[in-house]
């Protein structure tokens, strides 16, 4: 998004013992996206234990934009969908693409998904054509 986003993202990988995998790339990309989440990253993620802080969803500093970023970051990292152990703390529907992608930050959310699932937009998608001819799609 900007210079601060890039610097924070790179700094998060600078810690000792940090795992550079899709789970962490998606999480760190999103948590470093906005000034609010960058400033309060310790409310959201414990780098020593390598775990998210569910309580960070309820912090007073959270805004409409930052809560969406946090929800998607948590979901991409651990599959969190509002269910914390034995209780549902938020409706699972708040973690669906239908809810989350309806955002001005959608392009960054999609990039985080690419990072998490270790795909690149440059991949060529091939259509399977049976019998050498295009077939009609039936509903």
N, CA, C and O atoms as a GROMACS GRO file, in nm:
protein
  556
    1UNK      N    1   0.082  -0.119   0.000
    1UNK     CA    2   0.000   0.000   0.000
    1UNK      C    3   0.087   0.126   0.000
    1UNK      O    4   0.062   0.220  -0.076
    2UNK      N    5   0.190   0.126   0.086
    2UNK     CA    6   0.278   0.241   0.096
    2UNK      C    7   0.411   0.198   0.159
    2UNK      O    8   0.432   0.081   0.192
    3UNK      N    9   0.500   0.294   0.174
    3UNK     CA   10   0.634   0.267   0.227
    3UNK      C   11   0.627   0.207   0.368
    3UNK      O   12   0.700   0.113   0.399
    4UNK      N   13   0.541   0.261   0.453
    4UNK     CA   14   0.528   0.212   0.590
    4UNK      C   15   0.479   0.067   0.594
    4UNK      O   16   0.524  -0.013   0.676
    5UNK      N   17   0.386   0.036   0.504
    5UNK     CA   18   0.336  -0.102   0.495
    5UNK      C   19   0.450  -0.197   0.460
    5UNK      O   20   0.468  -0.300   0.526
    6UNK      N   21   0.528  -0.162   0.359
    6UNK     CA   22   0.640  -0.247   0.316
    6UNK      C   23   0.742  -0.263   0.429
    6UNK      O   24   0.788  -0.374   0.456
    7UNK      N   25   0.778  -0.152   0.493
    7UNK     CA   26   0.880  -0.158   0.599
    7UNK      C   27   0.834  -0.242   0.718
    7UNK      O   28   0.913  -0.320   0.772
    8UNK      N   29   0.710  -0.228   0.758
    8UNK     CA   30   0.658  -0.307   0.870
    8UNK      C   31   0.652  -0.455   0.833
    8UNK      O   32   0.690  -0.541   0.913
    9UNK      N   33   0.606  -0.484   0.712
    9UNK     CA   34   0.598  -0.623   0.665
    9UNK      C   35   0.737  -0.688   0.669
    9UNK      O   36   0.753  -0.800   0.718
   10UNK      N   37   0.835  -0.618   0.618
   10UNK     CA   38   0.971  -0.673   0.616
   10UNK      C   39   1.029  -0.685   0.757
   10UNK      O   40   1.101  -0.780   0.786
   11UNK      N   41   0.997  -0.590   0.844
   11UNK     CA   42   1.046  -0.593   0.982
   11UNK      C   43   0.988  -0.713   1.059
   11UNK      O   44   1.056  -0.772   1.142
   12UNK      N   45   0.864  -0.748   1.032
   12UNK     CA   46   0.802  -0.861   1.100
   12UNK      C   47   0.873  -0.992   1.070
   12UNK      O   48   0.875  -1.082   1.154
   13UNK      N   49   0.932  -1.003   0.952
   13UNK     CA   50   1.008  -1.123   0.918
   13UNK      C   51   1.151  -1.118   0.971
   13UNK      O   52   1.224  -1.217   0.963
   14UNK      N   53   1.192  -1.003   1.024
   14UNK     CA   54   1.328  -0.989   1.072
   14UNK      C   55   1.355  -1.053   1.207
   14UNK      O   56   1.471  -1.069   1.245
   15UNK      N   57   1.250  -1.090   1.280
   15UNK     CA   58   1.267  -1.150   1.412
   15UNK      C   59   1.331  -1.288   1.404
   15UNK      O   60   1.314  -1.361   1.307
   16UNK      N   61   1.404  -1.322   1.508
   16UNK     CA   62   1.469  -1.452   1.509
   16UNK      C   63   1.364  -1.562   1.521
   16UNK      O   64   1.269  -1.550   1.598
   17UNK      N   65   1.384  -1.666   1.448
   17UNK     CA   66   1.294  -1.780   1.454
   17UNK      C   67   1.165  -1.763   1.379
   17UNK      O   68   1.078  -1.850   1.386
   18UNK      N   69   1.149  -1.655   1.307
   18UNK     CA   70   1.025  -1.632   1.232
   18UNK      C   71   1.019  -1.728   1.114
   18UNK      O   72   1.115  -1.742   1.038
   19UNK      N   73   0.907  -1.791   1.099
   19UNK     CA   74   0.885  -1.884   0.989
   19UNK      C   75   0.832  -1.806   0.870
   19UNK      O   76   0.735  -1.730   0.882
   20UNK      N   77   0.894  -1.824   0.755
   20UNK     CA   78   0.850  -1.757   0.634
   20UNK      C   79   0.768  -1.856   0.552
   20UNK      O   80   0.818  -1.920   0.460
   21UNK      N   81   0.640  -1.866   0.588
   21UNK     CA   82   0.549  -1.953   0.515
   21UNK      C   83   0.424  -1.874   0.479
   21UNK      O   84   0.411  -1.757   0.516
   22UNK      N   85   0.335  -1.937   0.407
   22UNK     CA   86   0.213  -1.869   0.363
   22UNK      C   87   0.128  -1.817   0.476
   22UNK      O   88   0.068  -1.710   0.464
   23UNK      N   89   0.122  -1.890   0.586
   23UNK     CA   90   0.042  -1.847   0.701
   23UNK      C   91   0.093  -1.712   0.754
   23UNK      O   92   0.015  -1.620   0.778
   24UNK      N   93   0.225  -1.702   0.771
   24UNK     CA   94   0.285  -1.580   0.825
   24UNK      C   95   0.286  -1.467   0.721
   24UNK      O   96   0.266  -1.351   0.756
   25UNK      N   97   0.308  -1.500   0.594
   25UNK     CA   98   0.307  -1.395   0.492
   25UNK      C   99   0.170  -1.328   0.484
   25UNK      O  100   0.162  -1.205   0.478
   26UNK      N  101   0.063  -1.407   0.484
   26UNK     CA  102  -0.072  -1.348   0.480
   26UNK      C  103  -0.102  -1.267   0.604
   26UNK      O  104  -0.154  -1.156   0.595
   27UNK      N  105  -0.069  -1.322   0.722
   27UNK     CA  106  -0.093  -1.253   0.849
   27UNK      C  107  -0.016  -1.122   0.854
   27UNK      O  108  -0.074  -1.017   0.883
   28UNK      N  109   0.114  -1.127   0.828
   28UNK     CA  110   0.198  -1.007   0.839
   28UNK      C  111   0.163  -0.903   0.733
   28UNK      O  112   0.169  -0.783   0.760
   29UNK      N  113   0.128  -0.948   0.613
   29UNK     CA  114   0.088  -0.854   0.508
   29UNK      C  115  -0.032  -0.773   0.555
   29UNK      O  116  -0.036  -0.651   0.537
   30UNK      N  117  -0.130  -0.840   0.614
   30UNK     CA  118  -0.250  -0.770   0.657
   30UNK      C  119  -0.228  -0.686   0.784
   30UNK      O  120  -0.274  -0.573   0.792
   31UNK      N  121  -0.159  -0.742   0.882
   31UNK     CA  122  -0.140  -0.667   1.006
   31UNK      C  123  -0.050  -0.545   0.987
   31UNK      O  124  -0.053  -0.454   1.069
   32UNK      N  125   0.028  -0.542   0.881
   32UNK     CA  126   0.112  -0.426   0.854
   32UNK      C  127   0.046  -0.329   0.755
   32UNK      O  128   0.106  -0.227   0.720
   33UNK      N  129  -0.074  -0.360   0.712
   33UNK     CA  130  -0.141  -0.282   0.608
   33UNK      C  131  -0.183  -0.141   0.652
   33UNK      O  132  -0.155  -0.044   0.583
   34UNK      N  133  -0.248  -0.130   0.765
   34UNK     CA  134  -0.304  -0.002   0.810
   34UNK      C  135  -0.226   0.056   0.928
   34UNK      O  136  -0.168  -0.019   1.006
   35UNK      N  137  -0.224   0.187   0.941
   35UNK     CA  138  -0.155   0.248   1.056
   35UNK      C  139  -0.207   0.195   1.191
   35UNK      O  140  -0.129   0.173   1.283
   36UNK      N  141  -0.339   0.175   1.203
   36UNK     CA  142  -0.396   0.126   1.330
   36UNK      C  143  -0.344  -0.013   1.366
   36UNK      O  144  -0.303  -0.036   1.480
   37UNK      N  145  -0.344  -0.104   1.270
   37UNK     CA  146  -0.297  -0.239   1.300
   37UNK      C  147  -0.146  -0.243   1.320
   37UNK      O  148  -0.096  -0.320   1.401
   38UNK      N  149  -0.073  -0.160   1.244
   38UNK     CA  150   0.073  -0.152   1.264
   38UNK      C  151   0.105  -0.103   1.405
   38UNK      O  152   0.190  -0.159   1.474
   39UNK      N  153   0.036   0.002   1.446
   39UNK     CA  154   0.063   0.063   1.577
   39UNK      C  155   0.027  -0.030   1.692
   39UNK      O  156   0.090  -0.024   1.798
   40UNK      N  157  -0.071  -0.116   1.673
   40UNK     CA  158  -0.120  -0.202   1.780
   40UNK      C  159  -0.095  -0.350   1.752
   40UNK      O  160  -0.170  -0.436   1.798
   41UNK      N  161   0.008  -0.379   1.678
   41UNK     CA  162   0.032  -0.518   1.637
   41UNK      C  163   0.050  -0.611   1.756
   41UNK      O  164   0.015  -0.729   1.747
   42UNK      N  165   0.103  -0.562   1.866
   42UNK     CA  166   0.121  -0.648   1.985
   42UNK      C  167  -0.012  -0.685   2.048
   42UNK      O  168  -0.020  -0.783   2.122
   43UNK      N  169  -0.118  -0.608   2.020
   43UNK     CA  170  -0.252  -0.645   2.065
   43UNK      C  171  -0.308  -0.761   1.984
   43UNK      O  172  -0.403  -0.827   2.026
   44UNK      N  173  -0.250  -0.786   1.866
   44UNK     CA  174  -0.305  -0.882   1.772
   44UNK      C  175  -0.221  -1.008   1.754
   44UNK      O  176  -0.274  -1.113   1.718
   45UNK      N  177  -0.092  -0.998   1.778
   45UNK     CA  178  -0.004  -1.111   1.751
   45UNK      C  179   0.110  -1.114   1.853
   45UNK      O  180   0.172  -1.012   1.882
   46UNK      N  181   0.138  -1.233   1.906
   46UNK     CA  182   0.249  -1.255   1.999
   46UNK      C  183   0.360  -1.327   1.923
   46UNK      O  184   0.348  -1.445   1.892
   47UNK      N  185   0.467  -1.254   1.893
   47UNK     CA  186   0.574  -1.314   1.815
   47UNK      C  187   0.655  -1.418   1.893
   47UNK      O  188   0.715  -1.507   1.833
   48UNK      N  189   0.657  -1.408   2.024
   48UNK     CA  190   0.730  -1.506   2.106
   48UNK      C  191   0.659  -1.642   2.106
   48UNK      O  192   0.723  -1.747   2.097
   49UNK      N  193   0.526  -1.639   2.115
   49UNK     CA  194   0.447  -1.762   2.116
   49UNK      C  195   0.397  -1.800   1.977
   49UNK      O  196   0.342  -1.909   1.957
   50UNK      N  197   0.415  -1.710   1.881
   50UNK     CA  198   0.367  -1.729   1.745
   50UNK      C  199   0.218  -1.762   1.743
   50UNK      O  200   0.175  -1.864   1.689
   51UNK      N  201   0.140  -1.671   1.805
   51UNK     CA  202  -0.005  -1.690   1.806
   51UNK      C  203  -0.077  -1.556   1.801
   51UNK      O  204  -0.024  -1.452   1.841
   52UNK      N  205  -0.199  -1.562   1.750
   52UNK     CA  206  -0.281  -1.441   1.743
   52UNK      C  207  -0.351  -1.419   1.877
   52UNK      O  208  -0.372  -1.512   1.954
   53UNK      N  209  -0.386  -1.293   1.902
   53UNK     CA  210  -0.461  -1.256   2.023
   53UNK      C  211  -0.605  -1.226   1.983
   53UNK      O  212  -0.634  -1.120   1.928
   54UNK      N  213  -0.694  -1.318   2.010
   54UNK     CA  214  -0.835  -1.301   1.975
   54UNK      C  215  -0.892  -1.176   2.042
   54UNK      O  216  -0.976  -1.108   1.984
   55UNK      N  217  -0.847  -1.146   2.163
   55UNK     CA  218  -0.894  -1.027   2.234
   55UNK      C  219  -0.866  -0.897   2.160
   55UNK      O  220  -0.927  -0.795   2.191
   56UNK      N  221  -0.775  -0.900   2.064
   56UNK     CA  222  -0.745  -0.780   1.986
   56UNK      C  223  -0.862  -0.734   1.901
   56UNK      O  224  -0.867  -0.619   1.858
   57UNK      N  225  -0.958  -0.823   1.878
   57UNK     CA  226  -1.077  -0.786   1.801
   57UNK      C  227  -1.165  -0.687   1.876
   57UNK      O  228  -1.241  -0.612   1.815
   58UNK      N  229  -1.155  -0.687   2.009
   58UNK     CA  230  -1.242  -0.603   2.092
   58UNK      C  231  -1.177  -0.473   2.138
   58UNK      O  232  -1.236  -0.400   2.218
   59UNK      N  233  -1.058  -0.442   2.091
   59UNK     CA  234  -0.987  -0.323   2.137
   59UNK      C  235  -1.058  -0.196   2.090
   59UNK      O  236  -1.115  -0.193   1.980
   60UNK      N  237  -1.053  -0.093   2.172
   60UNK     CA  238  -1.122   0.033   2.142
   60UNK      C  239  -1.066   0.103   2.017
   60UNK      O  240  -1.137   0.180   1.953
   61UNK      N  241  -0.942   0.077   1.983
   61UNK     CA  242  -0.881   0.144   1.868
   61UNK      C  243  -0.929   0.086   1.734
   61UNK      O  244  -0.908   0.148   1.630
   62UNK      N  245  -0.992  -0.031   1.736
   62UNK     CA  246  -1.036  -0.094   1.611
   62UNK      C  247  -1.140  -0.007   1.540
   62UNK      O  248  -1.231   0.048   1.604
   63UNK      N  249  -1.126   0.005   1.409
   63UNK     CA  250  -1.221   0.078   1.325
   63UNK      C  251  -1.287  -0.023   1.230
   63UNK      O  252  -1.253  -0.141   1.231
   64UNK      N  253  -1.380   0.024   1.150
   64UNK     CA  254  -1.443  -0.065   1.052
   64UNK      C  255  -1.342  -0.127   0.958
   64UNK      O  256  -1.351  -0.246   0.926
   65UNK      N  257  -1.245  -0.048   0.913
   65UNK     CA  258  -1.142  -0.101   0.823
   65UNK      C  259  -1.046  -0.196   0.893
   65UNK      O  260  -1.014  -0.302   0.840
   66UNK      N  261  -1.001  -0.158   1.011
   66UNK     CA  262  -0.901  -0.241   1.080
   66UNK      C  263  -0.962  -0.372   1.131
   66UNK      O  264  -0.892  -0.472   1.138
   67UNK      N  265  -1.090  -0.372   1.165
   67UNK     CA  266  -1.151  -0.496   1.212
   67UNK      C  267  -1.162  -0.596   1.096
   67UNK      O  268  -1.142  -0.716   1.116
   68UNK      N  269  -1.193  -0.547   0.976
   68UNK     CA  270  -1.196  -0.635   0.860
   68UNK      C  271  -1.058  -0.692   0.829
   68UNK      O  272  -1.045  -0.811   0.798
   69UNK      N  273  -0.956  -0.608   0.837
   69UNK     CA  274  -0.818  -0.653   0.816
   69UNK      C  275  -0.782  -0.759   0.920
   69UNK      O  276  -0.724  -0.862   0.886
   70UNK      N  277  -0.816  -0.734   1.046
   70UNK     CA  278  -0.784  -0.827   1.154
   70UNK      C  279  -0.856  -0.960   1.136
   70UNK      O  280  -0.797  -1.067   1.152
   71UNK      N  281  -0.984  -0.954   1.101
   71UNK     CA  282  -1.061  -1.078   1.082
   71UNK      C  283  -1.000  -1.164   0.972
   71UNK      O  284  -0.982  -1.285   0.989
   72UNK      N  285  -0.968  -1.102   0.859
   72UNK     CA  286  -0.911  -1.180   0.750
   72UNK      C  287  -0.772  -1.231   0.788
   72UNK      O  288  -0.739  -1.346   0.757
   73UNK      N  289  -0.692  -1.150   0.854
   73UNK     CA  290  -0.558  -1.192   0.896
   73UNK      C  291  -0.567  -1.314   0.987
   73UNK      O  292  -0.493  -1.411   0.969
   74UNK      N  293  -0.657  -1.309   1.085
   74UNK     CA  294  -0.673  -1.420   1.178
   74UNK      C  295  -0.722  -1.545   1.106
   74UNK      O  296  -0.676  -1.656   1.133
   75UNK      N  297  -0.816  -1.527   1.013
   75UNK     CA  298  -0.870  -1.641   0.940
   75UNK      C  299  -0.764  -1.706   0.852
   75UNK      O  300  -0.754  -1.828   0.847
   76UNK      N  301  -0.685  -1.626   0.782
   76UNK     CA  302  -0.581  -1.682   0.696
   76UNK      C  303  -0.472  -1.750   0.777
   76UNK      O  304  -0.413  -1.848   0.731
   77UNK      N  305  -0.444  -1.700   0.896
   77UNK     CA  306  -0.337  -1.757   0.978
   77UNK      C  307  -0.377  -1.889   1.042
   77UNK      O  308  -0.301  -1.986   1.041
   78UNK      N  309  -0.499  -1.892   1.099
   78UNK     CA  310  -0.535  -2.011   1.177
   78UNK      C  311  -0.674  -2.068   1.145
   78UNK      O  312  -0.716  -2.166   1.206
   79UNK      N  313  -0.743  -2.008   1.050
   79UNK     CA  314  -0.879  -2.053   1.022
   79UNK      C  315  -0.981  -1.997   1.119
   79UNK      O  316  -1.098  -2.037   1.117
   80UNK      N  317  -0.940  -1.903   1.205
   80UNK     CA  318  -1.030  -1.847   1.305
   80UNK      C  319  -1.152  -1.787   1.237
   80UNK      O  320  -1.141  -1.711   1.141
   81UNK      N  321  -1.271  -1.823   1.289
   81UNK     CA  322  -1.397  -1.775   1.230
   81UNK      C  323  -1.496  -1.726   1.335
   81UNK      O  324  -1.617  -1.737   1.318
   82UNK      N  325  -1.442  -1.672   1.443
   82UNK     CA  326  -1.529  -1.620   1.548
   82UNK      C  327  -1.556  -1.718   1.659
   82UNK      O  328  -1.614  -1.681   1.761
   83UNK      N  329  -1.516  -1.842   1.642
   83UNK     CA  330  -1.537  -1.945   1.743
   83UNK      C  331  -1.409  -1.962   1.823
   83UNK      O  332  -1.305  -2.000   1.769
   84UNK      N  333  -1.417  -1.934   1.954
   84UNK     CA  334  -1.300  -1.940   2.041
   84UNK      C  335  -1.317  -2.053   2.142
   84UNK      O  336  -1.375  -2.034   2.248
   85UNK      N  337  -1.266  -2.168   2.107
   85UNK     CA  338  -1.276  -2.282   2.198
   85UNK      C  339  -1.417  -2.336   2.208
   85UNK      O  340  -1.463  -2.409   2.120
   86UNK      N  341  -1.485  -2.300   2.317
   86UNK     CA  342  -1.619  -2.354   2.339
   86UNK      C  343  -1.730  -2.251   2.319
   86UNK      O  344  -1.846  -2.279   2.348
   87UNK      N  345  -1.695  -2.132   2.270
   87UNK     CA  346  -1.800  -2.030   2.250
   87UNK      C  347  -1.779  -1.952   2.122
   87UNK      O  348  -1.666  -1.930   2.078
   88UNK      N  349  -1.889  -1.911   2.064
   88UNK     CA  350  -1.888  -1.828   1.945
   88UNK      C  351  -1.886  -1.683   1.992
   88UNK      O  352  -1.984  -1.635   2.048
   89UNK      N  353  -1.775  -1.611   1.970
   89UNK     CA  354  -1.764  -1.473   2.017
   89UNK      C  355  -1.811  -1.372   1.912
   89UNK      O  356  -1.844  -1.258   1.945
   90UNK      N  357  -1.814  -1.415   1.787
   90UNK     CA  358  -1.866  -1.334   1.678
   90UNK      C  359  -1.932  -1.428   1.578
   90UNK      O  360  -1.895  -1.545   1.570
   91UNK      N  361  -2.030  -1.380   1.504
   91UNK     CA  362  -2.090  -1.465   1.400
   91UNK      C  363  -1.985  -1.505   1.297
   91UNK      O  364  -1.907  -1.422   1.252
   92UNK      N  365  -1.984  -1.631   1.259
   92UNK     CA  366  -1.890  -1.681   1.159
   92UNK      C  367  -1.906  -1.608   1.026
   92UNK      O  368  -1.811  -1.599   0.948
   93UNK      N  369  -2.025  -1.558   0.999
   93UNK     CA  370  -2.050  -1.488   0.873
   93UNK      C  371  -1.962  -1.364   0.856
   93UNK      O  372  -1.942  -1.320   0.743
   94UNK      N  373  -1.910  -1.309   0.962
   94UNK     CA  374  -1.822  -1.191   0.954
   94UNK      C  375  -1.685  -1.226   0.897
   94UNK      O  376  -1.604  -1.137   0.870
   95UNK      N  377  -1.659  -1.354   0.878
   95UNK     CA  378  -1.529  -1.400   0.827
   95UNK      C  379  -1.539  -1.455   0.685
   95UNK      O  380  -1.441  -1.510   0.634
   96UNK      N  381  -1.653  -1.440   0.622
   96UNK     CA  382  -1.672  -1.493   0.487
   96UNK      C  383  -1.624  -1.392   0.382
   96UNK      O  384  -1.621  -1.272   0.408
   97UNK      N  385  -1.586  -1.441   0.264
   97UNK     CA  386  -1.549  -1.348   0.157
   97UNK      C  387  -1.661  -1.250   0.125
   97UNK      O  388  -1.635  -1.134   0.092
   98UNK      N  389  -1.786  -1.296   0.135
   98UNK     CA  390  -1.900  -1.209   0.107
   98UNK      C  391  -1.894  -1.084   0.194
   98UNK      O  392  -1.920  -0.973   0.146
   99UNK      N  393  -1.862  -1.100   0.320
   99UNK     CA  394  -1.855  -0.987   0.414
   99UNK      C  395  -1.723  -0.911   0.400
   99UNK      O  396  -1.723  -0.788   0.396
  100UNK      N  397  -1.613  -0.982   0.394
  100UNK     CA  398  -1.482  -0.918   0.399
  100UNK      C  399  -1.442  -0.846   0.270
  100UNK      O  400  -1.380  -0.740   0.275
  101UNK      N  401  -1.476  -0.902   0.157
  101UNK     CA  402  -1.429  -0.846   0.030
  101UNK      C  403  -1.507  -0.722  -0.013
  101UNK      O  404  -1.469  -0.655  -0.109
  102UNK      N  405  -1.615  -0.694   0.054
  102UNK     CA  406  -1.693  -0.573   0.026
  102UNK      C  407  -1.624  -0.456   0.098
  102UNK      O  408  -1.677  -0.400   0.194
  103UNK      N  409  -1.505  -0.423   0.050
  103UNK     CA  410  -1.421  -0.327   0.119
  103UNK      C  411  -1.335  -0.251   0.018
  103UNK      O  412  -1.298  -0.306  -0.085
  104UNK      N  413  -1.304  -0.125   0.048
  104UNK     CA  414  -1.210  -0.053  -0.038
  104UNK      C  415  -1.070  -0.117  -0.037
  104UNK      O  416  -0.987  -0.087  -0.121
  105UNK      N  417  -1.046  -0.206   0.060
  105UNK     CA  418  -0.917  -0.272   0.073
  105UNK      C  419  -0.914  -0.408   0.001
  105UNK      O  420  -0.820  -0.485   0.020
  106UNK      N  421  -1.014  -0.436  -0.078
  106UNK     CA  422  -1.029  -0.567  -0.142
  106UNK      C  423  -0.903  -0.611  -0.217
  106UNK      O  424  -0.864  -0.727  -0.206
  107UNK      N  425  -0.840  -0.522  -0.292
  107UNK     CA  426  -0.721  -0.562  -0.368
  107UNK      C  427  -0.609  -0.610  -0.276
  107UNK      O  428  -0.533  -0.699  -0.313
  108UNK      N  429  -0.598  -0.551  -0.157
  108UNK     CA  430  -0.496  -0.593  -0.061
  108UNK      C  431  -0.536  -0.725   0.006
  108UNK      O  432  -0.451  -0.809   0.037
  109UNK      N  433  -0.666  -0.742   0.027
  109UNK     CA  434  -0.715  -0.868   0.083
  109UNK      C  435  -0.686  -0.984  -0.014
  109UNK      O  436  -0.646  -1.092   0.029
  110UNK      N  437  -0.707  -0.960  -0.142
  110UNK     CA  438  -0.679  -1.063  -0.241
  110UNK      C  439  -0.529  -1.095  -0.246
  110UNK      O  440  -0.490  -1.211  -0.259
  111UNK      N  441  -0.447  -0.992  -0.236
  111UNK     CA  442  -0.301  -1.014  -0.233
  111UNK      C  443  -0.262  -1.099  -0.113
  111UNK      O  444  -0.177  -1.187  -0.124
  112UNK      N  445  -0.322  -1.072   0.002
  112UNK     CA  446  -0.294  -1.151   0.122
  112UNK      C  447  -0.333  -1.297   0.100
  112UNK      O  448  -0.264  -1.388   0.147
  113UNK      N  449  -0.444  -1.320   0.030
  113UNK     CA  450  -0.485  -1.458  -0.001
  113UNK      C  451  -0.383  -1.524  -0.093
  113UNK      O  452  -0.348  -1.640  -0.073
  114UNK      N  453  -0.334  -1.451  -0.193
  114UNK     CA  454  -0.230  -1.506  -0.281
  114UNK      C  455  -0.108  -1.546  -0.198
  114UNK      O  456  -0.052  -1.654  -0.217
  115UNK      N  457  -0.067  -1.457  -0.106
  115UNK     CA  458   0.050  -1.485  -0.023
  115UNK      C  459   0.026  -1.606   0.067
  115UNK      O  460   0.113  -1.692   0.081
  116UNK      N  461  -0.091  -1.612   0.126
  116UNK     CA  462  -0.123  -1.721   0.219
  116UNK      C  463  -0.122  -1.856   0.149
  116UNK      O  464  -0.067  -1.954   0.200
  117UNK      N  465  -0.184  -1.861   0.033
  117UNK     CA  466  -0.198  -1.989  -0.035
  117UNK      C  467  -0.087  -2.014  -0.137
  117UNK      O  468  -0.092  -2.109  -0.215
  118UNK      N  469   0.013  -1.927  -0.135
  118UNK     CA  470   0.136  -1.941  -0.213
  118UNK      C  471   0.110  -1.958  -0.362
  118UNK      O  472   0.170  -2.043  -0.428
  119UNK      N  473   0.023  -1.876  -0.413
  119UNK     CA  474  -0.005  -1.870  -0.555
  119UNK      C  475   0.033  -1.732  -0.605
  119UNK      O  476   0.045  -1.637  -0.527
  120UNK      N  477   0.052  -1.720  -0.733
  120UNK     CA  478   0.078  -1.590  -0.791
  120UNK      C  479  -0.023  -1.564  -0.901
  120UNK      O  480  -0.066  -1.658  -0.969
  121UNK      N  481  -0.062  -1.438  -0.920
  121UNK     CA  482  -0.160  -1.408  -1.025
  121UNK      C  483  -0.108  -1.441  -1.165
  121UNK      O  484  -0.186  -1.449  -1.260
  122UNK      N  485   0.023  -1.459  -1.180
  122UNK     CA  486   0.080  -1.486  -1.310
  122UNK      C  487   0.059  -1.631  -1.355
  122UNK      O  488   0.091  -1.666  -1.469
  123UNK      N  489   0.007  -1.714  -1.267
  123UNK     CA  490  -0.015  -1.853  -1.307
  123UNK      C  491  -0.111  -1.858  -1.426
  123UNK      O  492  -0.208  -1.783  -1.432
  124UNK      N  493  -0.081  -1.945  -1.516
  124UNK     CA  494  -0.172  -1.962  -1.630
  124UNK      C  495  -0.279  -2.063  -1.593
  124UNK      O  496  -0.250  -2.173  -1.547
  125UNK      N  497  -0.402  -2.023  -1.614
  125UNK     CA  498  -0.514  -2.114  -1.588
  125UNK      C  499  -0.548  -2.182  -1.718
  125UNK      O  500  -0.565  -2.117  -1.822
  126UNK      N  501  -0.559  -2.312  -1.713
  126UNK     CA  502  -0.591  -2.387  -1.834
  126UNK      C  503  -0.732  -2.442  -1.825
  126UNK      O  504  -0.776  -2.491  -1.721
  127UNK      N  505  -0.800  -2.434  -1.935
  127UNK     CA  506  -0.933  -2.490  -1.942
  127UNK      C  507  -0.924  -2.632  -1.996
  127UNK      O  508  -0.857  -2.657  -2.096
  128UNK      N  509  -0.991  -2.720  -1.930
  128UNK     CA  510  -0.990  -2.859  -1.976
  128UNK      C  511  -1.095  -2.873  -2.085
  128UNK      O  512  -1.213  -2.844  -2.066
  129UNK      N  513  -1.049  -2.916  -2.197
  129UNK     CA  514  -1.140  -2.936  -2.310
  129UNK      C  515  -1.141  -3.084  -2.342
  129UNK      O  516  -1.039  -3.143  -2.380
  130UNK      N  517  -1.256  -3.143  -2.326
  130UNK     CA  518  -1.268  -3.286  -2.352
  130UNK      C  519  -1.301  -3.309  -2.499
  130UNK      O  520  -1.384  -3.240  -2.557
  131UNK      N  521  -1.236  -3.405  -2.554
  131UNK     CA  522  -1.265  -3.441  -2.693
  131UNK      C  523  -1.217  -3.340  -2.794
  131UNK      O  524  -1.252  -3.349  -2.912
  132UNK      N  525  -1.137  -3.241  -2.750
  132UNK     CA  526  -1.083  -3.143  -2.843
  132UNK      C  527  -1.181  -3.034  -2.883
  132UNK      O  528  -1.146  -2.950  -2.965
  133UNK      N  529  -1.301  -3.034  -2.828
  133UNK     CA  530  -1.398  -2.932  -2.864
  133UNK      C  531  -1.451  -2.864  -2.739
  133UNK      O  532  -1.459  -2.925  -2.632
  134UNK      N  533  -1.485  -2.737  -2.754
  134UNK     CA  534  -1.547  -2.666  -2.643
  134UNK      C  535  -1.684  -2.726  -2.618
  134UNK      O  536  -1.757  -2.756  -2.712
  135UNK      N  537  -1.719  -2.742  -2.493
  135UNK     CA  538  -1.850  -2.795  -2.458
  135UNK      C  539  -1.933  -2.686  -2.393
  135UNK      O  540  -1.879  -2.597  -2.327
  136UNK      N  541  -2.062  -2.695  -2.410
  136UNK     CA  542  -2.153  -2.601  -2.347
  136UNK      C  543  -2.161  -2.630  -2.198
  136UNK      O  544  -2.159  -2.747  -2.157
  137UNK      N  545  -2.171  -2.527  -2.118
  137UNK     CA  546  -2.192  -2.544  -1.974
  137UNK      C  547  -2.339  -2.564  -1.950
  137UNK      O  548  -2.421  -2.487  -2.000
  138UNK      N  549  -2.373  -2.665  -1.875
  138UNK     CA  550  -2.513  -2.692  -1.846
  138UNK      C  551  -2.541  -2.658  -1.700
  138UNK      O  552  -2.458  -2.683  -1.613
  139UNK      N  553  -2.656  -2.603  -1.676
  139UNK     CA  554  -2.698  -2.570  -1.539
  139UNK      C  555  -2.803  -2.666  -1.494
  139UNK      O  556  -2.852  -2.656  -1.382
   0.00000   0.00000   0.00000
